[in-house]
């Protein structure tokens, strides 16, 4: 039952505010921390995703990319993250705006983090379409020789076993195909913890986001190219 609750929340979390205008990717709003032991040249990271990156319902400095930047800096990685999260975005939307987002960066990113696909599931789009879009997106990044961390999602139980079989395999399959780093289930750190979910019962609170960062910062830090650290 707990696992079914987990995937249901994963589905709901991504679907709100689909009509919000797409913002220009912004640098994270995390406060400057000069006392942290950051070293080396600045590492530019691009966060391309949906409401889980956009920071729905929290302050800009509390979004996942902003808090991840602070956590990476605390580990000595001189990171600067551009937040290209758009609430309600699909894999098709992410693929469509990828070139624009990349061309808008002053410095090519050393790493791209992707959180897309949950809204495809919520809207009942065919898993094959989600797979194809993510495959194209990862192919474009591979052509630019940019490493990727992909945040995995899981099918909600109401879609049935066939959908789960097709959808759940997308993220590990594509991570293996494109040699990307995989976070198997992005929302795992907040599942079963209602105090970490906002009053809408959908989006993680600022504290929930910090839990998600804590569960994933090591994976992201390890994925940063050594030459960029």
C-alpha positions in Angstrom: 0.0 0.0 0.0 2.8 2.4 0.8 4.4 1.8 -2.6 1.0 2.5 -4.4 0.7 5.7 -2.4 4.2 6.6 -3.6 3.5 6.3 -7.3 0.2 8.0 -6.9 1.9 11.0 -5.3 4.5 10.9 -8.0 1.8 11.2 -10.6 0.0 14.1 -9.0 3.1 16.1 -8.1 3.8 17.1 -11.7 0.5 18.1 -13.1 -0.4 21.4 -11.5 -0.1 24.8 -13.2 0.3 23.6 -16.7 -0.8 27.0 -18.1 2.0 29.0 -16.5 4.2 30.8 -19.0 7.5 29.2 -19.7 10.2 31.3 -18.0 13.6 32.1 -19.3 16.0 29.7 -17.4 17.2 31.5 -14.3 20.2 31.0 -12.2 19.4 29.6 -8.8 18.5 32.0 -6.1 20.3 30.2 -3.3 22.1 32.7 -1.0 25.8 33.3 -1.4 27.9 31.1 1.0 31.4 32.4 1.0 32.4 30.4 4.0 31.8 27.1 2.3 34.9 25.1 1.1 34.2 25.5 -2.6 37.2 24.9 -4.8 38.1 25.1 -8.5 36.4 26.7 -11.5 32.7 27.3 -11.4 30.7 24.3 -12.6 27.6 25.2 -14.6 24.7 22.8 -14.3 21.4 23.0 -16.2 18.2 21.7 -14.5 15.6 20.9 -17.2 12.3 19.8 -15.8 8.7 20.3 -14.6 7.2 21.6 -11.3 9.6 19.6 -9.2 12.4 21.8 -10.5 10.3 25.0 -10.9 9.7 25.1 -7.2 5.9 25.3 -7.2 4.6 26.7 -3.9 8.0 27.6 -2.4 10.3 30.6 -2.5 12.8 30.7 -5.4 15.7 30.0 -3.1 13.9 26.9 -1.9 13.5 25.2 -5.2 15.3 21.9 -5.8 17.9 23.4 -8.1 18.6 26.2 -5.6 18.9 23.9 -2.7 20.9 21.4 -4.7 23.4 24.2 -5.6 23.8 25.0 -1.9 24.3 21.3 -1.1 26.9 20.8 -3.8 28.8 23.9 -2.6 28.8 22.5 0.9 30.5 19.4 -0.6 33.2 21.6 -2.2 31.7 21.7 -5.7 31.7 25.3 -7.1 28.3 24.8 -8.7 26.0 27.3 -10.4 22.7 25.8 -11.4 20.4 27.4 -14.1 16.8 26.5 -13.3 14.9 25.6 -16.5 11.9 24.0 -14.7 8.4 24.7 -16.1 5.4 23.5 -14.1 3.2 21.2 -16.2 5.9 20.5 -18.8 6.0 17.2 -20.7 8.8 15.4 -22.4 7.7 16.9 -25.7 7.9 20.3 -24.2 11.3 19.7 -22.8 12.6 18.4 -26.1 11.1 21.3 -28.0 12.8 23.9 -25.8 16.1 22.2 -25.2 18.0 23.9 -28.0 16.7 27.3 -27.0 17.6 26.7 -23.3 21.1 25.6 -24.2 21.7 28.5 -26.5 20.7 30.9 -23.8 23.4 29.7 -21.4 26.5 32.0 -21.2 28.6 28.9 -20.6 27.8 25.4 -21.9 26.7 23.3 -19.0 29.1 20.7 -17.6 26.0 18.6 -16.6 22.3 18.5 -17.3 19.8 17.2 -14.8 16.4 16.1 -16.2 13.1 15.7 -14.5 10.4 15.0 -17.1 7.8 12.4 -17.9 5.4 12.6 -14.9 3.1 14.9 -16.8 3.1 12.6 -19.8 1.8 9.9 -17.4 -0.8 12.1 -15.8 -2.2 13.1 -19.2 -2.4 9.5 -20.4 0.2 9.9 -23.1 1.5 6.6 -24.6 4.7 5.4 -22.8 6.2 4.9 -26.2 5.9 8.6 -26.9 7.5 9.5 -23.6 10.4 7.1 -24.3 10.9 8.5 -27.8 11.0 12.1 -26.6 13.4 11.3 -23.8 15.5 9.3 -26.2 15.8 12.2 -28.6 16.6 14.6 -25.8 19.4 12.4 -24.5 20.7 11.9 -28.0 20.9 15.7 -28.5 22.8 16.1 -25.2 25.1 13.2 -26.1 25.9 14.8 -29.4 27.1 17.9 -27.4 29.0 15.6 -25.1 27.1 16.8 -22.1 26.6 14.2 -19.3 23.2 13.8 -17.8 21.5 12.8 -14.5 17.9 11.7 -15.1 15.3 11.7 -12.4 13.2 8.6 -12.7 9.4 8.4 -12.2 7.1 5.4 -11.8 3.6 4.7 -13.2 0.6 5.2 -11.0 -1.3 2.0 -10.2 -4.6 3.3 -11.7 -3.0 2.9 -15.2 -2.6 -0.8 -14.8 0.1 -3.4 -15.1 0.7 -3.0 -18.8 1.3 0.7 -18.4 3.6 0.1 -15.4 5.7 -2.4 -17.4 6.1 0.0 -20.3 6.5 3.2 -18.4 8.7 2.1 -15.5 11.3 0.6 -17.9 11.8 3.9 -19.7 14.2 5.6 -17.3 16.6 2.6 -16.5 16.6 1.6 -20.2 17.5 5.1 -21.5 20.0 5.7 -18.7 21.8 2.5 -19.8 21.6 3.3 -23.5 23.0 6.8 -23.1 25.3 6.1 -20.2 23.4 8.6 -18.1 23.3 8.6 -14.3 19.9 7.5 -12.9 18.0 8.4 -9.8 15.4 5.6 -9.8 12.5 7.4 -8.1 12.9 11.2 -7.6 10.2 11.5 -4.9 11.2 8.6 -2.8 12.5 10.7 0.1 9.1 12.4 0.7 6.7 9.4 0.3 4.8 8.5 3.4 5.8 11.7 5.1 2.7 14.1 4.9 4.6 16.8 6.9 6.9 17.1 3.8 4.0 17.6 1.4 2.2 21.0 0.9 -1.4 21.5 1.8 -2.4 20.7 -1.8 -1.3 17.2 -1.0 0.7 17.3 -4.2 3.9 19.3 -4.0 6.8 18.8 -1.6 7.3 21.6 1.0 10.6 23.4 1.4 11.6 20.8 4.0 10.5 18.0 1.6 12.7 19.5 -1.1 15.6 19.5 1.3 15.0 15.8 1.9 15.0 15.2 -1.8 18.2 17.1 -2.1 19.8 15.1 0.7 18.9 11.9 -1.0 20.3 12.9 -4.4 23.1 15.3 -3.9 25.7 12.5 -3.7 24.5 11.1 -7.0 24.7 14.5 -8.7 28.1 15.3 -7.2 29.5 12.0 -8.5 28.1 12.8 -12.0 29.9 16.1 -12.3 32.8 15.6 -14.7 36.1 15.4 -12.9 37.6 18.1 -15.1 34.8 20.5 -14.1 35.3 20.0 -10.3 
